[in-house]
Amino acid sequence: MAEDGARNLATVRRSLLNLIKEHLLKDSVVGKIQLSCWDTEFSLEILFFLLF
């Protein structure tokens, strides 16, 4: 059971990293992660990027 939680978290982390990489902003991945931590609108833009 404990292994499933780690596997699920890794899957979510990988998915979010892929969304960050696909975003059109010309910045590094680290810069995009920092910006998404600071700006909630940018983090929502990353999450819903493929829907619009």
Backbone as CSV, one residue per row, in Angstrom:
resi,resn,N_x,N_y,N_z,CA_x,CA_y,CA_z,C_x,C_y,C_z
1,MET,0.808,-1.194,0.000,0.000,0.000,0.000,0.855,1.264,0.000
2,ALA,1.918,1.287,0.765,2.757,2.484,0.837,3.445,2.741,-0.498
3,GLU,3.714,1.697,-1.239,4.369,1.862,-2.543,3.441,2.537,-3.545
4,ASP,2.152,2.316,-3.416,1.205,2.920,-4.352,1.189,4.439,-4.222
5,GLY,1.290,4.954,-3.017,1.296,6.400,-2.821,2.503,7.047,-3.464
6,ALA,3.664,6.429,-3.314,4.875,6.963,-3.930,4.783,6.901,-5.452
7,ARG,4.219,5.823,-5.964,4.068,5.680,-7.416,3.085,6.714,-7.956
8,ASN,1.997,6.948,-7.222,1.011,7.943,-7.658,1.600,9.349,-7.637
9,LEU,2.339,9.673,-6.600,2.972,10.981,-6.515,3.987,11.183,-7.638
10,ALA,4.739,10.141,-7.956,5.709,10.230,-9.050,5.005,10.449,-10.388
11,THR,3.864,9.813,-10.571,3.105,9.983,-11.815,2.583,11.406,-11.945
12,VAL,2.053,11.950,-10.861,1.551,13.328,-10.888,2.702,14.295,-11.128
13,ARG,3.828,14.074,-10.472,4.989,14.950,-10.638,5.496,14.929,-12.074
14,ARG,5.567,13.730,-12.669,6.009,13.624,-14.063,5.038,14.318,-15.009
15,SER,3.746,14.167,-14.755,2.741,14.810,-15.605,2.842,16.327,-15.536
16,LEU,3.005,16.867,-14.333,3.149,18.313,-14.190,4.429,18.823,-14.836
17,LEU,5.495,18.051,-14.722,6.747,18.455,-15.363,6.594,18.492,-16.883
18,ASN,5.869,17.539,-17.448,5.613,17.546,-18.884,4.778,18.754,-19.290
19,LEU,3.780,19.119,-18.479,2.981,20.304,-18.784,3.833,21.568,-18.733
20,ILE,4.736,21.647,-17.771,5.613,22.814,-17.665,6.533,22.893,-18.875
21,LYS,7.041,21.768,-19.319,7.937,21.759,-20.481,7.211,22.167,-21.759
22,GLU,5.928,21.832,-21.878,5.168,22.142,-23.087,4.677,23.579,-23.142
23,HIS,4.739,24.294,-22.031,4.235,25.671,-22.002,5.062,26.542,-22.931
24,LEU,4.419,27.514,-23.556,5.057,28.318,-24.598,6.000,29.395,-24.088
25,LEU,6.000,29.686,-22.807,6.876,30.720,-22.255,8.338,30.345,-22.498
26,LYS,9.105,31.292,-23.003,10.525,31.044,-23.281,11.344,31.285,-22.017
27,ASP,11.371,30.290,-21.170,12.121,30.348,-19.928,12.569,28.933,-19.607
28,SER,13.485,28.798,-18.686,13.937,27.471,-18.290,12.847,26.773,-17.486
29,VAL,12.986,25.475,-17.346,12.021,24.703,-16.569,12.035,25.173,-15.118
30,VAL,13.216,25.416,-14.574,13.329,25.893,-13.196,12.659,27.255,-13.058
31,GLY,12.842,28.125,-14.028,12.205,29.436,-13.993,10.688,29.334,-14.050
32,LYS,10.179,28.411,-14.862,8.736,28.220,-14.939,8.182,27.656,-13.633
33,ILE,8.922,26.759,-12.989,8.477,26.205,-11.709,8.434,27.303,-10.658
34,GLN,9.471,28.140,-10.625,9.487,29.239,-9.656,8.347,30.214,-9.915
35,LEU,8.115,30.536,-11.170,7.040,31.463,-11.512,5.682,30.882,-11.142
36,SER,5.514,29.576,-11.330,4.234,28.970,-10.964,4.032,28.945,-9.453
37,CYS,5.113,28.912,-8.689,4.989,28.989,-7.220,4.620,30.397,-6.779
38,TRP,5.079,31.400,-7.494,4.830,32.787,-7.114,3.491,33.299,-7.615
39,ASP,3.080,32.836,-8.792,1.914,33.394,-9.468,0.859,32.307,-9.668
40,THR,-0.253,32.432,-8.987,-1.290,31.415,-9.098,-1.949,31.414,-10.479
41,GLU,-2.022,32.570,-11.120,-2.592,32.619,-12.463,-1.731,31.837,-13.447
42,PHE,-0.413,31.929,-13.297,0.478,31.185,-14.174,0.369,29.684,-13.917
43,SER,0.232,29.288,-12.647,0.103,27.865,-12.349,-1.206,27.311,-12.909
44,LEU,-2.284,28.102,-12.848,-3.532,27.669,-13.463,-3.413,27.622,-14.978
45,GLU,-2.659,28.546,-15.536,-2.427,28.545,-16.981,-1.693,27.276,-17.395
46,ILE,-0.746,26.837,-16.610,-0.023,25.593,-16.914,-0.971,24.392,-16.821
47,LEU,-1.784,24.368,-15.768,-2.678,23.225,-15.577,-3.730,23.113,-16.676
48,PHE,-4.223,24.259,-17.136,-5.284,24.253,-18.136,-4.799,24.672,-19.522
49,PHE,-3.507,24.568,-19.760,-2.899,25.027,-21.010,-3.462,24.260,-22.215
50,LEU,-3.618,22.974,-22.093,-4.064,22.162,-23.233,-5.547,22.267,-23.488
51,LEU,-6.303,22.809,-22.553,-7.747,22.906,-22.734,-8.165,24.098,-23.570
52,PHE,-7.329,25.126,-23.668,-7.714,26.331,-24.392,-7.062,26.431,-25.720
